């Protein structure tokens, strides 16, 4: 899959709830009541990533999980990353 153009990426981000492009990746920080909730979410995202064979960077801390999607092999953000960002929201 090819990297999205700046216009395509801007349009895609408008369709996503709370996502932003930062440091070359699609990023969102989810908050939870405790560490267990953040870990459970991270595990759901990890399972979906395994099924899709497309893996994010996850940063888990007490009550929060930041998800970052970027296709390193393509050299930027692709449609797969946008789709998985949407999937991440579904797993919330």
HTML snippet that shows the backbone in 3Dmol.js (N, CA, C, O; Angstrom):
<script src="https://3Dmol.org/build/3Dmol-min.js"></script>
<div id="view" style="width:600px;height:400px;position:relative"></div>
<script>
const pdb = `
ATOM      1  N   UNK A   1       0.858  -1.177   0.000  1.00  0.00           N
ATOM      2  CA  UNK A   1       0.000   0.000   0.000  1.00  0.00           C
ATOM      3  C   UNK A   1       0.898   1.232   0.000  1.00  0.00           C
ATOM      4  O   UNK A   1       1.950   1.242   0.640  1.00  0.00           O
ATOM      5  N   UNK A   2       0.478   2.268  -0.720  1.00  0.00           N
ATOM      6  CA  UNK A   2       1.306   3.461  -0.828  1.00  0.00           C
ATOM      7  C   UNK A   2       0.959   4.485   0.255  1.00  0.00           C
ATOM      8  O   UNK A   2      -0.141   4.491   0.807  1.00  0.00           O
ATOM      9  N   UNK A   3       1.922   5.337   0.532  1.00  0.00           N
ATOM     10  CA  UNK A   3       1.763   6.400   1.523  1.00  0.00           C
ATOM     11  C   UNK A   3       0.711   7.395   1.024  1.00  0.00           C
ATOM     12  O   UNK A   3       0.670   7.733  -0.159  1.00  0.00           O
ATOM     13  N   UNK A   4      -0.129   7.851   1.937  1.00  0.00           N
ATOM     14  CA  UNK A   4      -1.162   8.824   1.584  1.00  0.00           C
ATOM     15  C   UNK A   4      -0.529  10.180   1.292  1.00  0.00           C
ATOM     16  O   UNK A   4       0.457  10.564   1.921  1.00  0.00           O
ATOM     17  N   UNK A   5      -1.101  10.893   0.340  1.00  0.00           N
ATOM     18  CA  UNK A   5      -0.650  12.259   0.062  1.00  0.00           C
ATOM     19  C   UNK A   5      -1.068  13.154   1.234  1.00  0.00           C
ATOM     20  O   UNK A   5      -1.936  12.767   2.017  1.00  0.00           O
ATOM     21  N   UNK A   6      -0.478  14.325   1.368  1.00  0.00           N
ATOM     22  CA  UNK A   6      -0.899  15.233   2.448  1.00  0.00           C
ATOM     23  C   UNK A   6      -2.397  15.524   2.419  1.00  0.00           C
ATOM     24  O   UNK A   6      -3.031  15.577   3.473  1.00  0.00           O
ATOM     25  N   UNK A   7      -2.971  15.713   1.232  1.00  0.00           N
ATOM     26  CA  UNK A   7      -4.410  15.978   1.136  1.00  0.00           C
ATOM     27  C   UNK A   7      -5.237  14.760   1.546  1.00  0.00           C
ATOM     28  O   UNK A   7      -6.234  14.898   2.254  1.00  0.00           O
ATOM     29  N   UNK A   8      -4.830  13.580   1.107  1.00  0.00           N
ATOM     30  CA  UNK A   8      -5.534  12.354   1.488  1.00  0.00           C
ATOM     31  C   UNK A   8      -5.454  12.137   3.000  1.00  0.00           C
ATOM     32  O   UNK A   8      -6.438  11.751   3.632  1.00  0.00           O
ATOM     33  N   UNK A   9      -4.292  12.385   3.565  1.00  0.00           N
ATOM     34  CA  UNK A   9      -4.112  12.206   5.011  1.00  0.00           C
ATOM     35  C   UNK A   9      -4.956  13.199   5.796  1.00  0.00           C
ATOM     36  O   UNK A   9      -5.596  12.829   6.781  1.00  0.00           O
ATOM     37  N   UNK A  10      -4.962  14.459   5.366  1.00  0.00           N
ATOM     38  CA  UNK A  10      -5.773  15.468   6.049  1.00  0.00           C
ATOM     39  C   UNK A  10      -7.252  15.093   6.020  1.00  0.00           C
ATOM     40  O   UNK A  10      -7.954  15.245   7.020  1.00  0.00           O
ATOM     41  N   UNK A  11      -7.719  14.610   4.887  1.00  0.00           N
ATOM     42  CA  UNK A  11      -9.126  14.193   4.775  1.00  0.00           C
ATOM     43  C   UNK A  11      -9.408  13.001   5.668  1.00  0.00           C
ATOM     44  O   UNK A  11     -10.464  12.941   6.298  1.00  0.00           O
ATOM     45  N   UNK A  12      -8.487  12.053   5.737  1.00  0.00           N
ATOM     46  CA  UNK A  12      -8.677  10.862   6.564  1.00  0.00           C
ATOM     47  C   UNK A  12      -8.732  11.223   8.043  1.00  0.00           C
ATOM     48  O   UNK A  12      -9.555  10.684   8.784  1.00  0.00           O
ATOM     49  N   UNK A  13      -7.868  12.126   8.474  1.00  0.00           N
ATOM     50  CA  UNK A  13      -7.830  12.513   9.885  1.00  0.00           C
ATOM     51  C   UNK A  13      -9.138  13.189  10.286  1.00  0.00           C
ATOM     52  O   UNK A  13      -9.598  13.032  11.417  1.00  0.00           O
ATOM     53  N   UNK A  14      -9.731  13.933   9.373  1.00  0.00           N
ATOM     54  CA  UNK A  14     -11.012  14.573   9.670  1.00  0.00           C
ATOM     55  C   UNK A  14     -12.111  13.550   9.941  1.00  0.00           C
ATOM     56  O   UNK A  14     -13.060  13.836  10.670  1.00  0.00           O
ATOM     57  N   UNK A  15     -11.985  12.372   9.361  1.00  0.00           N
ATOM     58  CA  UNK A  15     -12.983  11.312   9.533  1.00  0.00           C
ATOM     59  C   UNK A  15     -12.750  10.496  10.810  1.00  0.00           C
ATOM     60  O   UNK A  15     -13.621   9.729  11.222  1.00  0.00           O
ATOM     61  N   UNK A  16     -11.592  10.656  11.429  1.00  0.00           N
ATOM     62  CA  UNK A  16     -11.259   9.908  12.642  1.00  0.00           C
ATOM     63  C   UNK A  16     -11.509  10.775  13.861  1.00  0.00           C
ATOM     64  O   UNK A  16     -11.290  11.986  13.822  1.00  0.00           O
ATOM     65  N   UNK A  17     -11.966  10.164  14.941  1.00  0.00           N
ATOM     66  CA  UNK A  17     -12.297  10.891  16.161  1.00  0.00           C
ATOM     67  C   UNK A  17     -11.084  11.008  17.082  1.00  0.00           C
ATOM     68  O   UNK A  17     -10.672  10.028  17.703  1.00  0.00           O
ATOM     69  N   UNK A  18     -10.519  12.201  17.167  1.00  0.00           N
ATOM     70  CA  UNK A  18      -9.458  12.449  18.133  1.00  0.00           C
ATOM     71  C   UNK A  18      -8.055  12.050  17.702  1.00  0.00           C
ATOM     72  O   UNK A  18      -7.122  12.141  18.500  1.00  0.00           O
ATOM     73  N   UNK A  19      -7.886  11.619  16.485  1.00  0.00           N
ATOM     74  CA  UNK A  19      -6.572  11.224  15.998  1.00  0.00           C
ATOM     75  C   UNK A  19      -5.838  12.439  15.455  1.00  0.00           C
ATOM     76  O   UNK A  19      -6.453  13.386  14.963  1.00  0.00           O
ATOM     77  N   UNK A  20      -4.499  12.398  15.553  1.00  0.00           N
ATOM     78  CA  UNK A  20      -3.675  13.460  14.998  1.00  0.00           C
ATOM     79  C   UNK A  20      -2.437  12.858  14.354  1.00  0.00           C
ATOM     80  O   UNK A  20      -2.033  11.740  14.674  1.00  0.00           O
ATOM     81  N   UNK A  21      -1.850  13.608  13.452  1.00  0.00           N
ATOM     82  CA  UNK A  21      -0.582  13.208  12.854  1.00  0.00           C
ATOM     83  C   UNK A  21       0.506  13.926  13.645  1.00  0.00           C
ATOM     84  O   UNK A  21       0.558  15.155  13.697  1.00  0.00           O
ATOM     85  N   UNK A  22       1.371  13.124  14.257  1.00  0.00           N
ATOM     86  CA  UNK A  22       2.471  13.681  15.039  1.00  0.00           C
ATOM     87  C   UNK A  22       3.663  12.754  14.910  1.00  0.00           C
ATOM     88  O   UNK A  22       3.525  11.535  15.018  1.00  0.00           O
ATOM     89  N   UNK A  23       4.824  13.325  14.681  1.00  0.00           N
ATOM     90  CA  UNK A  23       6.061  12.552  14.543  1.00  0.00           C
ATOM     91  C   UNK A  23       5.934  11.462  13.475  1.00  0.00           C
ATOM     92  O   UNK A  23       6.465  10.362  13.632  1.00  0.00           O
ATOM     93  N   UNK A  24       5.224  11.780  12.390  1.00  0.00           N
ATOM     94  CA  UNK A  24       5.132  10.874  11.259  1.00  0.00           C
ATOM     95  C   UNK A  24       4.190   9.702  11.410  1.00  0.00           C
ATOM     96  O   UNK A  24       4.229   8.771  10.605  1.00  0.00           O
ATOM     97  N   UNK A  25       3.335   9.729  12.437  1.00  0.00           N
ATOM     98  CA  UNK A  25       2.403   8.625  12.672  1.00  0.00           C
ATOM     99  C   UNK A  25       1.027   9.166  13.042  1.00  0.00           C
ATOM    100  O   UNK A  25       0.898  10.303  13.494  1.00  0.00           O
ATOM    101  N   UNK A  26       0.008   8.346  12.847  1.00  0.00           N
ATOM    102  CA  UNK A  26      -1.330   8.631  13.363  1.00  0.00           C
ATOM    103  C   UNK A  26      -1.328   8.259  14.831  1.00  0.00           C
ATOM    104  O   UNK A  26      -0.997   7.125  15.177  1.00  0.00           O
ATOM    105  N   UNK A  27      -1.692   9.191  15.706  1.00  0.00           N
ATOM    106  CA  UNK A  27      -1.607   8.948  17.147  1.00  0.00           C
ATOM    107  C   UNK A  27      -2.891   9.342  17.863  1.00  0.00           C
ATOM    108  O   UNK A  27      -3.577  10.298  17.500  1.00  0.00           O
ATOM    109  N   UNK A  28      -3.186   8.552  18.906  1.00  0.00           N
ATOM    110  CA  UNK A  28      -4.304   8.883  19.785  1.00  0.00           C
ATOM    111  C   UNK A  28      -4.007   8.341  21.166  1.00  0.00           C
ATOM    112  O   UNK A  28      -3.460   7.249  21.316  1.00  0.00           O
ATOM    113  N   UNK A  29      -4.373   9.115  22.175  1.00  0.00           N
ATOM    114  CA  UNK A  29      -4.222   8.704  23.575  1.00  0.00           C
ATOM    115  C   UNK A  29      -5.613   8.403  24.125  1.00  0.00           C
ATOM    116  O   UNK A  29      -6.502   9.254  24.120  1.00  0.00           O
ATOM    117  N   UNK A  30      -5.774   7.181  24.596  1.00  0.00           N
ATOM    118  CA  UNK A  30      -7.021   6.738  25.212  1.00  0.00           C
ATOM    119  C   UNK A  30      -6.822   6.741  26.722  1.00  0.00           C
ATOM    120  O   UNK A  30      -5.755   6.367  27.210  1.00  0.00           O
ATOM    121  N   UNK A  31      -7.835   7.156  27.457  1.00  0.00           N
ATOM    122  CA  UNK A  31      -7.735   7.143  28.912  1.00  0.00           C
ATOM    123  C   UNK A  31      -8.706   6.121  29.507  1.00  0.00           C
ATOM    124  O   UNK A  31      -9.760   5.829  28.942  1.00  0.00           O
ATOM    125  N   UNK A  32      -8.313   5.591  30.667  1.00  0.00           N
ATOM    126  CA  UNK A  32      -9.055   4.539  31.360  1.00  0.00           C
ATOM    127  C   UNK A  32      -9.035   4.830  32.852  1.00  0.00           C
ATOM    128  O   UNK A  32      -8.300   5.703  33.315  1.00  0.00           O
ATOM    129  N   UNK A  33      -9.838   4.104  33.591  1.00  0.00           N
ATOM    130  CA  UNK A  33      -9.927   4.319  35.033  1.00  0.00           C
ATOM    131  C   UNK A  33      -8.719   3.796  35.795  1.00  0.00           C
ATOM    132  O   UNK A  33      -8.456   4.223  36.920  1.00  0.00           O
ATOM    133  N   UNK A  34      -7.981   2.870  35.182  1.00  0.00           N
ATOM    134  CA  UNK A  34      -6.849   2.276  35.886  1.00  0.00           C
ATOM    135  C   UNK A  34      -5.910   1.594  34.897  1.00  0.00           C
ATOM    136  O   UNK A  34      -6.160   1.580  33.692  1.00  0.00           O
ATOM    137  N   UNK A  35      -4.836   1.033  35.420  1.00  0.00           N
ATOM    138  CA  UNK A  35      -3.851   0.357  34.587  1.00  0.00           C
ATOM    139  C   UNK A  35      -4.442  -0.878  33.915  1.00  0.00           C
ATOM    140  O   UNK A  35      -4.150  -1.151  32.750  1.00  0.00           O
ATOM    141  N   UNK A  36      -5.268  -1.622  34.640  1.00  0.00           N
ATOM    142  CA  UNK A  36      -5.859  -2.843  34.081  1.00  0.00           C
ATOM    143  C   UNK A  36      -6.708  -2.531  32.849  1.00  0.00           C
ATOM    144  O   UNK A  36      -6.673  -3.280  31.873  1.00  0.00           O
ATOM    145  N   UNK A  37      -7.465  -1.445  32.882  1.00  0.00           N
ATOM    146  CA  UNK A  37      -8.271  -1.059  31.731  1.00  0.00           C
ATOM    147  C   UNK A  37      -7.407  -0.699  30.536  1.00  0.00           C
ATOM    148  O   UNK A  37      -7.724  -1.065  29.405  1.00  0.00           O
ATOM    149  N   UNK A  38      -6.317   0.015  30.780  1.00  0.00           N
ATOM    150  CA  UNK A  38      -5.396   0.381  29.698  1.00  0.00           C
ATOM    151  C   UNK A  38      -4.753  -0.863  29.094  1.00  0.00           C
ATOM    152  O   UNK A  38      -4.621  -0.966  27.874  1.00  0.00           O
ATOM    153  N   UNK A  39      -4.354  -1.806  29.943  1.00  0.00           N
ATOM    154  CA  UNK A  39      -3.728  -3.037  29.443  1.00  0.00           C
ATOM    155  C   UNK A  39      -4.721  -3.898  28.673  1.00  0.00           C
ATOM    156  O   UNK A  39      -4.371  -4.483  27.647  1.00  0.00           O
ATOM    157  N   UNK A  40      -5.942  -3.978  29.154  1.00  0.00           N
ATOM    158  CA  UNK A  40      -6.953  -4.773  28.456  1.00  0.00           C
ATOM    159  C   UNK A  40      -7.182  -4.196  27.051  1.00  0.00           C
ATOM    160  O   UNK A  40      -7.300  -4.944  26.080  1.00  0.00           O
ATOM    161  N   UNK A  41      -7.243  -2.872  26.953  1.00  0.00           N
ATOM    162  CA  UNK A  41      -7.401  -2.240  25.650  1.00  0.00           C
ATOM    163  C   UNK A  41      -6.188  -2.524  24.761  1.00  0.00           C
ATOM    164  O   UNK A  41      -6.339  -2.888  23.595  1.00  0.00           O
ATOM    165  N   UNK A  42      -4.999  -2.357  25.311  1.00  0.00           N
ATOM    166  CA  UNK A  42      -3.777  -2.620  24.544  1.00  0.00           C
ATOM    167  C   UNK A  42      -3.772  -4.054  24.017  1.00  0.00           C
ATOM    168  O   UNK A  42      -3.354  -4.296  22.884  1.00  0.00           O
ATOM    169  N   UNK A  43      -4.225  -4.987  24.813  1.00  0.00           N
ATOM    170  CA  UNK A  43      -4.278  -6.387  24.374  1.00  0.00           C
ATOM    171  C   UNK A  43      -5.308  -6.595  23.266  1.00  0.00           C
ATOM    172  O   UNK A  43      -5.086  -7.392  22.355  1.00  0.00           O
ATOM    173  N   UNK A  44      -6.441  -5.877  23.341  1.00  0.00           N
ATOM    174  CA  UNK A  44      -7.431  -5.983  22.253  1.00  0.00           C
ATOM    175  C   UNK A  44      -6.856  -5.425  20.944  1.00  0.00           C
ATOM    176  O   UNK A  44      -7.049  -6.009  19.878  1.00  0.00           O
ATOM    177  N   UNK A  45      -6.158  -4.308  21.032  1.00  0.00           N
ATOM    178  CA  UNK A  45      -5.526  -3.731  19.841  1.00  0.00           C
ATOM    179  C   UNK A  45      -4.451  -4.681  19.315  1.00  0.00           C
ATOM    180  O   UNK A  45      -4.333  -4.880  18.106  1.00  0.00           O
ATOM    181  N   UNK A  46      -3.675  -5.262  20.216  1.00  0.00           N
ATOM    182  CA  UNK A  46      -2.627  -6.201  19.797  1.00  0.00           C
ATOM    183  C   UNK A  46      -3.216  -7.407  19.074  1.00  0.00           C
ATOM    184  O   UNK A  46      -2.661  -7.862  18.073  1.00  0.00           O
ATOM    185  N   UNK A  47      -4.322  -7.921  19.567  1.00  0.00           N
ATOM    186  CA  UNK A  47      -4.967  -9.068  18.916  1.00  0.00           C
ATOM    187  C   UNK A  47      -5.457  -8.697  17.518  1.00  0.00           C
ATOM    188  O   UNK A  47      -5.269  -9.458  16.568  1.00  0.00           O
ATOM    189  N   UNK A  48      -6.082  -7.533  17.394  1.00  0.00           N
ATOM    190  CA  UNK A  48      -6.554  -7.080  16.076  1.00  0.00           C
ATOM    191  C   UNK A  48      -5.371  -6.846  15.140  1.00  0.00           C
ATOM    192  O   UNK A  48      -5.460  -7.134  13.946  1.00  0.00           O
ATOM    193  N   UNK A  49      -4.281  -6.334  15.664  1.00  0.00           N
ATOM    194  CA  UNK A  49      -3.078  -6.097  14.857  1.00  0.00           C
ATOM    195  C   UNK A  49      -2.502  -7.413  14.350  1.00  0.00           C
ATOM    196  O   UNK A  49      -2.079  -7.505  13.198  1.00  0.00           O
ATOM    197  N   UNK A  50      -2.485  -8.420  15.199  1.00  0.00           N
ATOM    198  CA  UNK A  50      -1.996  -9.733  14.779  1.00  0.00           C
ATOM    199  C   UNK A  50      -2.866 -10.294  13.660  1.00  0.00           C
ATOM    200  O   UNK A  50      -2.351 -10.828  12.677  1.00  0.00           O
ATOM    201  N   UNK A  51      -4.179 -10.174  13.808  1.00  0.00           N
ATOM    202  CA  UNK A  51      -5.101 -10.671  12.792  1.00  0.00           C
ATOM    203  C   UNK A  51      -4.903  -9.954  11.464  1.00  0.00           C
ATOM    204  O   UNK A  51      -5.026 -10.565  10.403  1.00  0.00           O
ATOM    205  N   UNK A  52      -4.596  -8.654  11.519  1.00  0.00           N
ATOM    206  CA  UNK A  52      -4.407  -7.863  10.304  1.00  0.00           C
ATOM    207  C   UNK A  52      -2.967  -7.911   9.802  1.00  0.00           C
ATOM    208  O   UNK A  52      -2.678  -7.434   8.705  1.00  0.00           O
ATOM    209  N   UNK A  53      -2.072  -8.478  10.587  1.00  0.00           N
ATOM    210  CA  UNK A  53      -0.636  -8.488  10.282  1.00  0.00           C
ATOM    211  C   UNK A  53      -0.137  -7.060  10.027  1.00  0.00           C
ATOM    212  O   UNK A  53       0.608  -6.792   9.084  1.00  0.00           O
ATOM    213  N   UNK A  54      -0.579  -6.163  10.905  1.00  0.00           N
ATOM    214  CA  UNK A  54      -0.198  -4.746  10.830  1.00  0.00           C
ATOM    215  C   UNK A  54      -0.141  -4.242  12.267  1.00  0.00           C
ATOM    216  O   UNK A  54      -1.156  -4.244  12.963  1.00  0.00           O
ATOM    217  N   UNK A  55       1.028  -3.813  12.715  1.00  0.00           N
ATOM    218  CA  UNK A  55       1.265  -3.618  14.141  1.00  0.00           C
ATOM    219  C   UNK A  55       1.583  -2.169  14.499  1.00  0.00           C
ATOM    220  O   UNK A  55       2.379  -1.518  13.823  1.00  0.00           O
ATOM    221  N   UNK A  56       0.956  -1.667  15.566  1.00  0.00           N
ATOM    222  CA  UNK A  56       1.190  -0.297  16.011  1.00  0.00           C
ATOM    223  C   UNK A  56       2.307  -0.240  17.051  1.00  0.00           C
ATOM    224  O   UNK A  56       2.808  -1.262  17.518  1.00  0.00           O
ATOM    225  N   UNK A  57       2.670   0.976  17.390  1.00  0.00           N
ATOM    226  CA  UNK A  57       3.449   1.213  18.597  1.00  0.00           C
ATOM    227  C   UNK A  57       2.431   1.513  19.688  1.00  0.00           C
ATOM    228  O   UNK A  57       1.511   2.307  19.490  1.00  0.00           O
ATOM    229  N   UNK A  58       2.602   0.879  20.828  1.00  0.00           N
ATOM    230  CA  UNK A  58       1.703   1.070  21.964  1.00  0.00           C
ATOM    231  C   UNK A  58       2.518   1.541  23.160  1.00  0.00           C
ATOM    232  O   UNK A  58       3.571   0.977  23.460  1.00  0.00           O
ATOM    233  N   UNK A  59       2.035   2.568  23.839  1.00  0.00           N
ATOM    234  CA  UNK A  59       2.646   3.051  25.062  1.00  0.00           C
ATOM    235  C   UNK A  59       1.582   2.979  26.147  1.00  0.00           C
ATOM    236  O   UNK A  59       0.596   3.716  26.112  1.00  0.00           O
ATOM    237  N   UNK A  60       1.787   2.090  27.106  1.00  0.00           N
ATOM    238  CA  UNK A  60       0.792   1.854  28.157  1.00  0.00           C
ATOM    239  C   UNK A  60       1.319   2.368  29.480  1.00  0.00           C
ATOM    240  O   UNK A  60       2.459   2.097  29.858  1.00  0.00           O
ATOM    241  N   UNK A  61       0.485   3.104  30.173  1.00  0.00           N
ATOM    242  CA  UNK A  61       0.809   3.585  31.510  1.00  0.00           C
ATOM    243  C   UNK A  61      -0.432   3.508  32.375  1.00  0.00           C
ATOM    244  O   UNK A  61      -1.466   3.003  31.938  1.00  0.00           O
ATOM    245  N   UNK A  62      -0.338   4.000  33.591  1.00  0.00           N
ATOM    246  CA  UNK A  62      -1.479   3.951  34.489  1.00  0.00           C
ATOM    247  C   UNK A  62      -2.607   4.793  33.897  1.00  0.00           C
ATOM    248  O   UNK A  62      -2.482   6.011  33.765  1.00  0.00           O
ATOM    249  N   UNK A  63      -3.698   4.137  33.545  1.00  0.00           N
ATOM    250  CA  UNK A  63      -4.894   4.817  33.070  1.00  0.00           C
ATOM    251  C   UNK A  63      -4.819   5.375  31.663  1.00  0.00           C
ATOM    252  O   UNK A  63      -5.674   6.172  31.277  1.00  0.00           O
ATOM    253  N   UNK A  64      -3.815   4.978  30.880  1.00  0.00           N
ATOM    254  CA  UNK A  64      -3.729   5.514  29.528  1.00  0.00           C
ATOM    255  C   UNK A  64      -3.000   4.552  28.596  1.00  0.00           C
ATOM    256  O   UNK A  64      -2.142   3.773  29.011  1.00  0.00           O
ATOM    257  N   UNK A  65      -3.371   4.635  27.335  1.00  0.00           N
ATOM    258  CA  UNK A  65      -2.679   3.881  26.282  1.00  0.00           C
ATOM    259  C   UNK A  65      -2.616   4.780  25.051  1.00  0.00           C
ATOM    260  O   UNK A  65      -3.646   5.228  24.549  1.00  0.00           O
ATOM    261  N   UNK A  66      -1.410   5.039  24.572  1.00  0.00           N
ATOM    262  CA  UNK A  66      -1.249   5.782  23.326  1.00  0.00           C
ATOM    263  C   UNK A  66      -0.977   4.789  22.208  1.00  0.00           C
ATOM    264  O   UNK A  66      -0.134   3.901  22.334  1.00  0.00           O
ATOM    265  N   UNK A  67      -1.704   4.958  21.116  1.00  0.00           N
ATOM    266  CA  UNK A  67      -1.569   4.086  19.951  1.00  0.00           C
ATOM    267  C   UNK A  67      -1.016   4.925  18.800  1.00  0.00           C
ATOM    268  O   UNK A  67      -1.488   6.034  18.548  1.00  0.00           O
ATOM    269  N   UNK A  68      -0.016   4.388  18.108  1.00  0.00           N
ATOM    270  CA  UNK A  68       0.568   5.070  16.947  1.00  0.00           C
ATOM    271  C   UNK A  68       0.615   4.104  15.777  1.00  0.00           C
ATOM    272  O   UNK A  68       1.196   3.023  15.866  1.00  0.00           O
ATOM    273  N   UNK A  69      -0.007   4.513  14.680  1.00  0.00           N
ATOM    274  CA  UNK A  69      -0.029   3.701  13.462  1.00  0.00           C
ATOM    275  C   UNK A  69       0.790   4.373  12.373  1.00  0.00           C
ATOM    276  O   UNK A  69       0.565   5.541  12.054  1.00  0.00           O
ATOM    277  N   UNK A  70       1.738   3.642  11.801  1.00  0.00           N
ATOM    278  CA  UNK A  70       2.524   4.083  10.653  1.00  0.00           C
ATOM    279  C   UNK A  70       3.064   2.835   9.968  1.00  0.00           C
ATOM    280  O   UNK A  70       3.422   1.860  10.629  1.00  0.00           O
ATOM    281  N   UNK A  71       3.121   2.871   8.665  1.00  0.00           N
ATOM    282  CA  UNK A  71       3.655   1.736   7.898  1.00  0.00           C
ATOM    283  C   UNK A  71       5.131   2.005   7.618  1.00  0.00           C
ATOM    284  O   UNK A  71       5.483   2.636   6.621  1.00  0.00           O
ATOM    285  N   UNK A  72       5.974   1.521   8.503  1.00  0.00           N
ATOM    286  CA  UNK A  72       7.416   1.755   8.367  1.00  0.00           C
ATOM    287  C   UNK A  72       7.927   1.242   7.028  1.00  0.00           C
ATOM    288  O   UNK A  72       8.765   1.883   6.396  1.00  0.00           O
ATOM    289  N   UNK A  73       7.426   0.091   6.594  1.00  0.00           N
ATOM    290  CA  UNK A  73       7.901  -0.503   5.338  1.00  0.00           C
ATOM    291  C   UNK A  73       7.538   0.350   4.126  1.00  0.00           C
ATOM    292  O   UNK A  73       8.235   0.311   3.113  1.00  0.00           O
ATOM    293  N   UNK A  74       6.447   1.125   4.220  1.00  0.00           N
ATOM    294  CA  UNK A  74       6.030   1.996   3.116  1.00  0.00           C
ATOM    295  C   UNK A  74       6.635   3.393   3.246  1.00  0.00           C
ATOM    296  O   UNK A  74       6.650   4.164   2.287  1.00  0.00           O
ATOM    297  N   UNK A  75       7.128   3.706   4.433  1.00  0.00           N
ATOM    298  CA  UNK A  75       7.740   5.010   4.648  1.00  0.00           C
ATOM    299  C   UNK A  75       6.780   6.106   5.053  1.00  0.00           C
ATOM    300  O   UNK A  75       7.065   7.286   4.847  1.00  0.00           O
ATOM    301  N   UNK A  76       5.637   5.734   5.629  1.00  0.00           N
ATOM    302  CA  UNK A  76       4.688   6.745   6.080  1.00  0.00           C
ATOM    303  C   UNK A  76       3.334   6.156   6.397  1.00  0.00           C
ATOM    304  O   UNK A  76       3.184   4.946   6.569  1.00  0.00           O
ATOM    305  N   UNK A  77       2.355   7.031   6.471  1.00  0.00           N
ATOM    306  CA  UNK A  77       0.989   6.639   6.833  1.00  0.00           C
ATOM    307  C   UNK A  77       0.240   6.211   5.574  1.00  0.00           C
ATOM    308  O   UNK A  77       0.213   6.930   4.575  1.00  0.00           O
ATOM    309  N   UNK A  78      -0.365   5.032   5.640  1.00  0.00           N
ATOM    310  CA  UNK A  78      -1.106   4.468   4.514  1.00  0.00           C
ATOM    311  C   UNK A  78      -2.579   4.291   4.877  1.00  0.00           C
ATOM    312  O   UNK A  78      -2.992   4.562   6.005  1.00  0.00           O
ATOM    313  N   UNK A  79      -3.344   3.842   3.924  1.00  0.00           N
ATOM    314  CA  UNK A  79      -4.742   3.525   4.174  1.00  0.00           C
ATOM    315  C   UNK A  79      -4.912   2.438   5.216  1.00  0.00           C
ATOM    316  O   UNK A  79      -5.896   2.438   5.955  1.00  0.00           O
ATOM    317  N   UNK A  80      -3.960   1.505   5.287  1.00  0.00           N
ATOM    318  CA  UNK A  80      -4.018   0.461   6.319  1.00  0.00           C
ATOM    319  C   UNK A  80      -3.941   1.070   7.712  1.00  0.00           C
ATOM    320  O   UNK A  80      -4.622   0.617   8.633  1.00  0.00           O
ATOM    321  N   UNK A  81      -3.110   2.098   7.864  1.00  0.00           N
ATOM    322  CA  UNK A  81      -2.987   2.754   9.169  1.00  0.00           C
ATOM    323  C   UNK A  81      -4.281   3.458   9.549  1.00  0.00           C
ATOM    324  O   UNK A  81      -4.709   3.407  10.702  1.00  0.00           O
ATOM    325  N   UNK A  82      -4.895   4.111   8.581  1.00  0.00           N
ATOM    326  CA  UNK A  82      -6.173   4.786   8.821  1.00  0.00           C
ATOM    327  C   UNK A  82      -7.241   3.759   9.209  1.00  0.00           C
ATOM    328  O   UNK A  82      -8.014   3.983  10.141  1.00  0.00           O
ATOM    329  N   UNK A  83      -7.279   2.644   8.498  1.00  0.00           N
ATOM    330  CA  UNK A  83      -8.255   1.597   8.809  1.00  0.00           C
ATOM    331  C   UNK A  83      -8.033   1.042  10.212  1.00  0.00           C
ATOM    332  O   UNK A  83      -8.993   0.803  10.946  1.00  0.00           O
ATOM    333  N   UNK A  84      -6.788   0.838  10.583  1.00  0.00           N
ATOM    334  CA  UNK A  84      -6.502   0.287  11.907  1.00  0.00           C
ATOM    335  C   UNK A  84      -6.737   1.320  13.013  1.00  0.00           C
ATOM    336  O   UNK A  84      -7.046   0.947  14.145  1.00  0.00           O
ATOM    337  N   UNK A  85      -6.597   2.588  12.706  1.00  0.00           N
ATOM    338  CA  UNK A  85      -6.951   3.620  13.677  1.00  0.00           C
ATOM    339  C   UNK A  85      -8.451   3.543  13.967  1.00  0.00           C
ATOM    340  O   UNK A  85      -8.878   3.605  15.119  1.00  0.00           O
ATOM    341  N   UNK A  86      -9.232   3.409  12.910  1.00  0.00           N
ATOM    342  CA  UNK A  86     -10.676   3.246  13.099  1.00  0.00           C
ATOM    343  C   UNK A  86     -11.016   1.989  13.870  1.00  0.00           C
ATOM    344  O   UNK A  86     -11.918   1.991  14.709  1.00  0.00           O
ATOM    345  N   UNK A  87     -10.296   0.917  13.588  1.00  0.00           N
ATOM    346  CA  UNK A  87     -10.514  -0.345  14.304  1.00  0.00           C
ATOM    347  C   UNK A  87     -10.168  -0.179  15.781  1.00  0.00           C
ATOM    348  O   UNK A  87     -10.858  -0.715  16.648  1.00  0.00           O
ATOM    349  N   UNK A  88      -9.108   0.557  16.064  1.00  0.00           N
ATOM    350  CA  UNK A  88      -8.722   0.816  17.458  1.00  0.00           C
ATOM    351  C   UNK A  88      -9.860   1.498  18.205  1.00  0.00           C
ATOM    352  O   UNK A  88     -10.161   1.143  19.345  1.00  0.00           O
ATOM    353  N   UNK A  89     -10.496   2.482  17.560  1.00  0.00           N
ATOM    354  CA  UNK A  89     -11.627   3.152  18.189  1.00  0.00           C
ATOM    355  C   UNK A  89     -12.770   2.177  18.477  1.00  0.00           C
ATOM    356  O   UNK A  89     -13.426   2.270  19.515  1.00  0.00           O
ATOM    357  N   UNK A  90     -13.001   1.253  17.564  1.00  0.00           N
ATOM    358  CA  UNK A  90     -14.050   0.253  17.783  1.00  0.00           C
ATOM    359  C   UNK A  90     -13.758  -0.625  18.989  1.00  0.00           C
ATOM    360  O   UNK A  90     -14.680  -1.102  19.650  1.00  0.00           O
ATOM    361  N   UNK A  91     -12.495  -0.839  19.275  1.00  0.00           N
ATOM    362  CA  UNK A  91     -12.085  -1.719  20.378  1.00  0.00           C
ATOM    363  C   UNK A  91     -12.118  -1.021  21.729  1.00  0.00           C
ATOM    364  O   UNK A  91     -11.963  -1.671  22.763  1.00  0.00           O
ATOM    365  N   UNK A  92     -12.310   0.244  21.734  1.00  0.00           N
ATOM    366  CA  UNK A  92     -12.349   1.025  22.975  1.00  0.00           C
ATOM    367  C   UNK A  92     -13.444   0.496  23.853  1.00  0.00           C
ATOM    368  O   UNK A  92     -13.656   1.007  24.952  1.00  0.00           O
TER     369      UNK A  92
END
`;
const viewer = $3Dmol.createViewer("view");
viewer.addModel(pdb, "pdb");
viewer.setStyle({}, {cartoon: {color: "spectrum"}});
viewer.zoomTo();
viewer.render();
</script>
